[in-house]
Amino acid sequence: MTTIYRPATGEVLTEVADTDPSDIDAVFARARAASEVWRRLSGTERSALLFALADRLEEQTEAIALTEARNTGKAIRETRAEASRMPSSVRYWAGWADKIYGTTVPVPGDFHAYTVREPYGIVVGIIPWNVPYIFAIRKIVTALATGNVIVLKPALETPLTALMIAEACREVGIPDGVVQIVTGAGDIGAALVAHSETDLICFTGFHETGKHIARSAANNLTPTIQELGGKSPQIVFADADLDEAMDAIMVGVFASTGQMCIAGSRLLLQDGVPDAFLERLADRVSALRVGDPEDEATQVGPHVTATQRDKTLAMIQAGRDAGATVAASGAVPDDERLRGGYYVPPTIFTDVTVDMPIMQDEIFGPVLSVMRFRDEEEAVALANSTQFGLAAGVWTSDSGRVHRMARDIRAGMIWLNTYRIVHDMVPGGGFGLSGYGAEGGLESIQQLTRNKSVWTAMRPGLPAGYPRI
């Protein structure tokens, strides 16, 4: 059994039974049998079941939002917004289920050639603890829409909404074994990745874990899709709409307690941006309401785990030790009921140099590091100065600069005069230590299916020019 703690207070929330490693073979046997059933349903039949799932999840929006807030510590205003969006996400992918086409190829000679897209079979999905409901929905529904079945492992600390999704799948009639949730620690995930019955791995999480997964998957040549961490810049030029940029900076790094792979944790300000901009930003950070995620007034909740809280606090101290200046620091709650919670003060650092750990390493907390730059060339160099390449934001009123920056920044997702906008229709992925492959839109359909080429001779026999043997 794993004890699940409530990040807001440190108290026990519930307990969840761990999957026994000896049961993994049985999990894959159920998945393989279910795969034969699921892949033979028509796309229209799979689509109808997914639309029914969307309706069921919509009915449970408030329960899901509350469970997610209690399990992760995310502010209820955020989990409610996320839970409200997900039925539309499910419906988007349900619409794809009967629209996955191959092509005909006009080959020379008396031959007919065409391609088909087929499901891999068993997808193993592994998701992190920071946004478990959204990641679980997207892994599950994209797999099912493309005709695959899925074995999903949520993070040890945050399995509750994934279990709710699995129950909803059963309630709407999705066949047994099509969606299986496997709970437990990292050894369970390692067993799934290494299993010979795994046909495709979709992983979202820490880049070092991604490296281990890639090495293990290579033993069976199992293909993988990986969205890993980031150290994303928000680049503000002097000609930008500074009020809009400030709002996006706040949401880009302090929402979700900074526990986002796309967090805009590096703020790059052109020299012409007035000091008053940074002063106003510091005032807003200092005034952030940090507290109980179930309180509607809370803007920043606790970290999901005590371990991550301690890591973030250590990174803040490392910034101080390296000589950076704390320009703003929010207040953690002093309520007796919340003193056992995993809270970290939202923090802004200035006087930062590019080689400092707070500018190079993913912190995964509400910490923003600020540097100045002179011109486009220096902005691009700073943006590309880490090993990560997941996302970036650029703020400018110069339309030519918008496209030059989008061309030159090494990142898989770039927002121009906005930030942190995502949609199922648009693929997202990373470069470098931020992973490979992309999920979303047509990219997901292509990566969750494999191509098969079929040739038919309209006149039986070898093509002209082939010598007989």
N, C-alpha and C positions, 0 to 999 in steps of 0.2 A: 504493500500500500504506500502511496505517496500522500503526504500531508500537504494540502494546498493552503497557503497563508493569504490573509487579506492585507495587501500592501499598505492600506491606509492606517492600519493599527498594529500590524504584526501579529494579529490574533489568527487562530485557526479558522479557516472558512469551511473546509470540507476535506474529505479523503477520497482518493480515486485509486481503484485497483490497478496495479501494474500488469502489463502483459508479460506472461512468463516466456523467457527465451525459448523454452522447449515447445511453445505453441506456434512459433513462427512458420514452421513447415505447414502446419494446418491452416494458418492464415493464407498462405500462398495457394494451397490446394483449393480453398474456398474461392479465392480470387480467380484462379484459372477456370474453375467450373462456371463461375458467374460470368467470366469473360465470354465464354462460348454462347451464353444466353443473351448477353447485352449486345454483343456485336452483331447478332443476327436479327435483332429488332430493327425495324426500319427507322430512318432518321426521324420520320414523323412521329413514330411511337415514342422514341427517346425524348423528342422535343416536348410532347404532351406531358410526360412525367416531370420534366424540368420546369415547365410552366406551373404545374401543380405544386412543385417544391417552392417556387417563388411565392405563390399565394400563401402557402403554409408559413413560410418564414416572415412574410409581411404581417400575418396575424400575431406572430410572436415578437414583433419588433421591440416592444418595451421590456419584455422579459429578457431578451437577448442583450439589450443595452445595459440593463441593470446587472446581469451576470458578468458581462465584460468589464464593467466598471469595478465591480467587487473583486474580480479575479486579477485584473491588470493594474488597477489604480488609475486608469485613464479617467479624466473628468467626464461626468455623465453627459454633459452637453456634446462632447466629442463622440462618445460611444452611441448616443442616440442618433446623431447625424450619420454615423457609419452604418448602423443597423438599418436606418431608413433607406439608405442608398442601395443596399445589397439586393433586395428583390429585383430592382431594375437591372442589376448586373446579371442575376440569374436569367432573367428574361432575354437579355442580349445574347447570352450564350445558348439558350434554348432555341433561339431563332437560327443559329448556325447549324443545328444538328442535321437538318435535311437539305443543307446547301453546300455540302463538301463535294466538290466536283473534281474529276480528272480532266484530261485534255485529249483531243485527237491530234495526231502528228502526221502531216502530209509527207510521208516517206516516199522515196522513188520506188518504182517497180510495182508489181502486183501484190502489194501487202497493205494490210490495214493495221495501224499501230495506235494504241491509246494508252493512257496512264490512269491509274486509280490511286486515290489516297486511302490508306487503310490504317486502322488504329494499331498502336504497338501491342496492346494487350494489357499488361499490368503496369500501371504507373505507381511508383513510390513517391509520395509527396512528403517533404519534411519542412516544417514551418517554425519560425521563431516565436518568442513570447511577446513581442511588442505590439503587434496588431493581429492577434490570432484569429478573430472572426473573419476579417476581410481576406486574410491569406488562406484560411481554410475554405471559404466559399470559392475563391478563384481557382485553387488547386482542384477542388472536387468537381466543380461544374465544367471547367474547361476539359478535364479528362472525360467526363461523362458525355458531353456534347460531341466529342470526337470519336465516341465508340469504345473508349478505354474504360477499364475499371480502376479503382484507386485504393491503395493502402496508405493512409495518411497518419503520420506521426506528428502530433502537436508537441510543443515544448513541454518539458516535465512540469513546469510551474503553471501553465495556462491551458489546460485541456478542455475547459468546461464548455465553451461555445462550440467547439468541434464536435463534442459529444451530443450537443443539442441538434446540430445539423444532421448527424447520422440518424438520430431518432426521427427527425422530420422526414428524412429520406424513406425510412421504413413506413411512416404513417401515410405517405402518398403512393406507396406501392412500388418503389424502386426495388428490384429483386435483391434478395439476401446475397451478401458477398460482393455486391457491386461497389459499395462504400464500406470500408472497414477502418475504424480508428484504433490505432495501436498506441498504447500509453506506456510511459516509463522513461528511464534515463537514456543516456547516450549509447549504451551498449545495445539497446533495442534498435535504434536508428542505424547503428553500424551493421547489425545483422540484416536489416532490410536492404541496405545498400549492397552488401556483399552477396546476397542470395542469388543463386543462378536463375531463379524464376523472375527476377526483376527485369522488365523490358525497357523501362525509361525512368530516370530519376529527375524530379523537379525539386530543387532545393532553394530555399530563401534563408539567409542567415549570415553568420560570421564568416569572414573570408578564410580564416585558418581552418575552420571546419570544412569549408568548401574544398580546400586543398586535400584534406583527408578523404573526402568523398570521391574526388576525382581519381586519386590514387587507387582507392578500393574498387571503384567502378571499372577501372582499366583492366582489372584481372579478368573480367567477363566481357570486356569491350561494351559495357552498358553505356548508352548515350546519356548525357546529363545536360540539364539546363540550370544555370545558377545565377541568381540575383543576390549579390553579396553587399558588403558595406559601402560606405561612401564618406567623403570629406568634402562636401559640395560647397562651392563658392557662391556668394551673391555679390555681384559686381555692380557698383553704383557709380555712374558717371555724373559729372557736375551738371549736365543738362537734363537729368532725369526728373520725373515728377517725384519729388522727395517724400511727399506725404504718402503716396501710394506705395512707394518703395519701403517706407518704414513699416506700414501695416504688413506687407509681405514678409519682411525680415522677422517680425515678431512671430507670425504664424509659422514661418519656415523653420524656426529653430526652437521655439518655446512651446508650441503645440505638442501634444503627446509626451510632455515632459522631455522633449528633445530625443525621445527614443524612436527615431525614424532613420532608416537608411538614407533617405533623401534630405536629411536635415541640412539646411543652409548654414553650416556652423562656422564658415569662414566669410567674414564681411570685408570686402575690398572696396575702399572709398577713394575716389579720385581726389587729388589735392584740392580741387576747387569746391568740393562739398564742404559747406561751412561747419565749423566746430559745433555750432548750435544744433545741427542735426544729430550729432552723436550725443550731445547733452540731453536732448529730448528723448532719444532712444534709451539712454541710461535711466532717465526718470520713469519711463514706462516699465522698464524691467524691474526697477526697485519697487514699483507699486503693484506688481503682479500678485494676485491672490492665490497663494499656495495653500492647499488644504484638502479636506475630505472630498474625494471624487464624487460622492453622492450629493454634495451640496451644489445647488444650481449656480451659486456665485463663484465656485472654484474655477480658476483658469489653468492652474498647473497642479497636477496630482503628484503622488509619490512615484518613485521608481517601482518597477514590477517586482524586483527582488532586492534583498539586503545586499547581496553580492554586487549587483550593478550599482546600487547607491554608493557602496564603499569604493568601487572603481572610479566613479565620477568624482567623488570627494578627493580621491588620491590624485586624479588628473588636475583638479583645481589647485591642489597644493603644489603639484609639479609646475604649473604655470607660474605660481608665485615664486617658487624656488629658482625658476629660470630667469626671473627678472621682469616678467610681465606685470602690468598694473591692473588691479581690480577696479574697473570704472563703475561698476554697479553690481549689487548683490541683493537679491530679494530676501524676504524673511520666511523662514519655515514656521509651521504652526506651533504655538506653545500650549495648545489645548491638551490637557492631561490625557484625554481619550486618544489623542493622535501621536503621543510621544514615542510610541513603539513603531510608528510608520516609517517608511523608507524615503524620507524627504531630503531634497537637495536644494539649496538656494539657487534660483536662476542667476547666472553670472555673465558679465561682459568683461573681457580682457582687452586692454590697449597696450601700447608699447611692446607689441609682439613682433618677433622676427620669424622668417619663414622656416627656419630649422627647428623651432621649438616643438616639442611633442604635441602641444595643444593646437598647432597648425598642421601637423602631419598625421596624427593618429585619430582614429574615430573614437570619440568620447562616448557617444550614445547617451547624452544627458543634456540638460538645458544650459549649455555653455557656448558662448559666442566669442570668437577671437577676431580682432579688428586690425587691419593693416591699411596703409595708404599706398597709392600708386600714382604715377605721373601721367601715363598715356596708354593707349591701346596695347602697344607692344609689351609693356610691363604688366598690364592687367592679364593678358593671355599667359605670360610666363608664370605669374603667380597662380593663376587658375590651374595650370597644368603641372604645378610643382609637387604634387603628391602622387603616390602610386595608385590612387583611386581615380575612377572616372565614371561615376554614376549619374550625377546631375549637376546643373549649374543654372544660375539666374543672372540675367543681364538687364540693367536699367539704364535706358538712354532714349532721347528723343530723336536721335540721328538714325534715319532708316537704313542708310548704308552701313553704319557701324553695327546695327542689329545683325545683319547677315554676315558681315565679316567675323564678328565674334562667334556666331553660331557655327561658322565654317572652321574656325581655328581652335576652339575649345575642345579638348579631348574628353568627351563625356557622352553617355548614351541618351540622356534626356536633358534638353536645354529649354528653359522658359525665358521668354523675352517680354519684359515689362509685366511679368506676373510670376507666380511661383507656386509650386506644390499642387498643380492641377493635374489630375490623372483621370483617365477614363478607359473603360474596357476596350473601346474601339482603337486606342492608340497604343502601339507596342512600347514597352519600357524595358531597358536592360542596361548593362554597364560595360565599361572598358577596364582593362588592367585588373587590379585586385577587386574591382566591383563586379566581376563575373563575366559570363558569356551566354549568348542566347537572349531572347527577349520574349516576354509574355504580353499578350494583348492583341486584339484585332486578328488580321489574317496571319500574323506571325505565329500566334498560338495554334491556329489550325494547322499550319505547315509543320510546326515543331512537334505537335502531339500526334501527327500521323506520319506514315512513311510512304514513299512512292513505290508503286509497282508498275512496270512496263509490260504491256501485253502485245504480242505480234500474231497476226493471223495471215496465212498465205491465201490469197484469192485464187491462185493457181498452185496446187500442191507441188512442192519440190524446192530445190535450192534456187537462190536468185541467180540471174545470169552473171556469168563471169566467175562463179565458184567452181574450181576444178573438182571432179569426182575423185574419190580416194578408194 
